[in-house]
Amino acid sequence: MDSGQWRQRWQHWQSRRPRLHRDGVSLPASLLLDALQKQLNGERLQVENLQLHPEHSCLTLLLQQPVAARLQLFFHFGAIDWPARTVLIHYQLQGSRHDGNLVRRTLGTLLLVALDAGLGTRLLQNLTADLDYIDIQPQHIHIHLDRLPPAARWLEQDILGKPLAERIALRAISTPEHHLRLSVGRQR
């Protein structure tokens, strides 16, 4: 392997790892996409893409059953309730047909009409029913960090006789281009 290939591999590896900051950490969208795909992909649903941008971000899902459709979950982060260990996400759901078959296209159109009629929340609730750390309401999602397995391990990590969650608090979540930025501070 020549130095150009090594450099390219090194840059690829660097682009996929978390970056530490003085007041927190940035997680690349590609790393989050991989984690979401491992957690959510199944017979009914496939996570296709995650785009993180400062104003609104987008999670693209491919619904396989009952009909094939592409769902786009446009979202941005809201308030953090650290004592309750929850994060609020505001969202809007849009969909499009994803199948060429006439019958399935017709069913897909019916699904899209149902989404427009406000049934998207119920669809999301059904798709995430086995994930107890997600609470989906119309236009809002609450993520319970103390139930989210990767976060719960860190929150309960013992630091000088106290759990980490009692020493530091999540202060802000932002989405600079292609990253999720978590800012932390001392617990008050």
C-alpha positions in Angstrom: 0.0 0.0 0.0 1.4 3.4 -0.9 1.3 6.5 1.2 -1.7 7.9 -0.6 -3.8 4.9 0.3 -2.7 5.0 3.9 -3.5 8.7 4.1 -7.0 8.0 2.6 -7.7 5.2 5.1 -6.4 7.4 8.0 -8.7 10.3 6.9 -11.7 7.9 6.6 -11.0 6.5 10.1 -10.6 10.0 11.5 -13.9 11.1 9.9 -15.8 8.3 11.7 -14.6 8.7 15.2 -15.9 11.0 18.0 -14.1 14.3 18.6 -13.5 15.6 22.1 -13.9 19.2 22.9 -13.2 21.2 26.0 -16.9 21.2 26.9 -18.2 18.0 25.3 -18.0 15.7 22.3 -19.0 15.7 18.6 -20.3 12.5 17.0 -20.1 12.2 13.2 -23.3 11.5 11.3 -21.8 8.4 9.8 -21.1 6.9 13.2 -24.7 7.7 14.3 -26.1 6.3 11.1 -24.4 3.0 11.7 -25.7 2.9 15.3 -29.2 3.7 14.2 -29.1 1.0 11.4 -27.9 -1.6 13.9 -30.7 -0.7 16.4 -33.6 -0.1 14.0 -33.1 -2.1 10.8 -35.4 -5.1 10.4 -38.1 -6.6 8.2 -40.4 -3.7 8.5 -38.0 -0.8 8.5 -34.6 0.2 7.1 -32.7 3.4 8.1 -31.4 4.8 4.8 -29.7 8.1 5.6 -29.0 10.7 8.3 -28.3 14.3 7.5 -27.3 16.7 10.2 -27.5 20.4 9.6 -27.7 23.5 11.9 -31.3 24.4 11.3 -33.1 21.1 10.5 -31.8 17.6 10.2 -33.3 14.7 8.4 -33.5 10.9 9.1 -34.6 8.9 6.0 -36.4 5.6 6.6 -37.6 3.0 4.2 -40.8 1.4 5.3 -41.0 -2.2 4.0 -44.3 -3.3 5.5 -47.3 -3.0 5.1 -46.3 -1.0 1.9 -43.0 0.3 0.6 -42.6 4.0 1.3 -39.8 6.4 2.0 -40.3 8.4 5.2 -38.4 11.6 6.0 -38.3 12.6 9.6 -37.2 16.3 9.7 -36.1 17.2 13.2 -34.3 19.6 15.5 -33.4 19.3 19.2 -35.4 21.1 21.8 -35.1 21.4 25.6 -33.0 19.1 27.8 -34.5 18.1 31.1 -31.4 16.9 32.9 -33.1 15.9 36.2 -35.5 13.7 34.3 -32.7 12.6 31.9 -34.8 13.4 28.8 -34.2 15.2 25.5 -37.0 16.7 23.5 -36.9 16.4 19.7 -39.3 18.4 17.5 -40.2 16.6 14.3 -42.2 16.7 11.1 -42.9 13.5 9.1 -43.2 13.4 5.3 -43.4 10.4 3.0 -43.2 9.3 -0.6 -44.0 6.1 -2.5 -41.2 3.7 -3.0 -42.6 0.9 -5.2 -43.3 0.6 -9.0 -46.1 -2.0 -8.7 -49.5 -0.4 -9.3 -51.2 -2.0 -6.3 -48.4 -1.2 -4.0 -48.2 2.4 -5.4 -51.9 2.8 -4.6 -51.4 1.5 -1.1 -48.4 3.8 -0.7 -50.6 6.7 -1.8 -53.1 5.7 0.9 -50.3 5.6 3.5 -49.2 9.1 2.4 -52.8 10.4 2.8 -52.9 8.9 6.2 -49.6 10.6 7.1 -51.0 13.9 5.9 -54.1 13.2 8.1 -52.0 13.0 11.2 -51.6 9.3 11.5 -47.8 9.5 11.2 -47.4 9.6 15.0 -49.2 6.3 15.4 -47.1 4.8 12.6 -43.9 5.9 14.4 -45.2 4.6 17.7 -45.9 1.2 16.1 -42.4 1.1 14.5 -40.7 1.9 17.7 -42.9 0.0 20.1 -40.2 -2.2 21.5 -37.8 0.7 22.2 -38.8 1.8 25.7 -36.4 4.8 25.7 -38.5 6.6 22.9 -41.8 8.3 23.7 -43.4 9.6 20.5 -46.1 12.3 20.6 -47.5 14.4 17.8 -44.6 16.5 16.6 -42.5 15.7 19.6 -40.2 12.8 20.6 -38.8 12.4 24.1 -35.6 10.4 24.4 -35.1 8.9 27.9 -31.3 8.9 28.3 -31.4 6.7 31.4 -33.1 4.0 29.4 -31.0 4.3 26.2 -28.4 1.5 26.7 -25.2 3.3 25.5 -26.1 6.5 27.5 -27.2 4.6 30.6 -23.9 2.8 30.9 -22.1 6.2 30.9 -24.6 7.9 33.2 -24.2 5.2 35.8 -20.4 5.1 35.6 -18.9 5.5 39.0 -16.6 8.6 39.4 -15.2 9.2 42.8 -18.1 7.5 44.6 -20.9 9.1 42.6 -22.5 8.3 39.2 -21.3 10.5 36.3 -24.8 11.9 35.9 -24.6 13.5 39.3 -21.3 15.2 38.5 -21.9 16.5 35.0 -25.0 17.5 33.1 -25.9 17.7 29.4 -26.2 21.4 28.7 -26.9 21.6 24.9 -27.3 19.5 21.8 -26.6 21.1 18.4 -26.1 19.8 14.9 -23.2 21.6 13.1 -22.7 20.2 9.6 -22.6 16.4 9.6 -22.1 16.1 13.4 -24.1 15.8 16.6 -22.5 18.1 19.2 -23.1 17.3 22.9 -22.1 20.1 25.3 -21.7 19.2 29.0 -21.0 21.1 32.2 -20.8 20.6 35.9 -23.9 19.5 37.7 -25.3 22.3 39.9 
